[in-house]
Amino acid sequence: MAQVDSRFTLAVASAKRARQINQYFNSLRGLVKCDYVSPRVDIKSKKPLTIALEEIGQKKIEIKRKV
């Protein structure tokens, strides 16, 4: 949790990224068009929230907090 300053920031950032990952997977199935980046970690889980938390944990994405 060194990358984020609070649990709330972690929850908001991971939920936002999970929504992006979910839309990316839907675009692969032809359900929705989107411009989001594919998951940046190799993980066996197919759950978007797990993937998002893993990306944050491995510092593959940058979290910018609005002040």
C-alpha positions in Angstrom: 0.0 0.0 0.0 3.0 2.3 -0.3 1.8 3.5 -3.7 -1.5 4.9 -2.2 -2.0 7.2 0.7 -5.1 5.7 2.1 -7.4 2.6 1.9 -10.1 4.9 0.3 -7.8 5.9 -2.5 -6.9 2.2 -3.1 -10.6 1.3 -3.2 -11.6 4.0 -5.6 -8.6 3.5 -7.9 -9.0 -0.3 -8.0 -12.7 0.0 -8.7 -12.1 2.5 -11.5 -9.5 0.3 -13.1 -11.7 -2.8 -12.7 -14.4 -1.1 -14.7 -11.9 -0.3 -17.4 -10.7 -3.9 -17.5 -14.3 -5.2 -17.6 -15.1 -2.9 -20.6 -11.9 -4.0 -22.3 -13.0 -7.7 -22.0 -16.5 -6.8 -23.3 -14.9 -5.1 -26.3 -13.0 -8.3 -27.1 -16.4 -10.1 -27.2 -17.8 -7.4 -29.5 -20.3 -6.1 -26.9 -18.9 -2.6 -26.5 -16.2 -0.4 -28.1 -13.6 1.1 -25.8 -10.1 2.5 -25.9 -8.9 1.1 -22.6 -5.5 -0.7 -22.2 -5.5 -4.4 -21.8 -4.5 -5.8 -18.4 -0.8 -5.2 -17.7 -0.1 -8.2 -15.5 -0.1 -11.9 -16.3 -2.5 -13.5 -13.8 -4.8 -16.5 -14.0 -7.7 -14.8 -12.4 -10.5 -13.5 -14.7 -12.0 -11.2 -12.1 -11.4 -7.5 -13.1 -11.0 -6.3 -9.5 -8.3 -9.0 -8.7 -6.4 -7.9 -11.9 -6.7 -4.2 -11.0 -5.4 -4.8 -7.4 -2.5 -6.9 -8.9 -1.6 -4.1 -11.3 -1.6 -1.6 -8.4 0.5 -4.0 -6.2 3.1 -4.5 -9.0 3.1 -0.7 -9.7 2.1 -1.3 -13.3 -0.4 1.7 -13.2 0.1 5.1 -11.7 -2.5 6.5 -9.3 -3.1 10.2 -9.5 -5.3 11.6 -6.7 -7.3 14.8 -7.3 -6.8 17.2 -4.4 
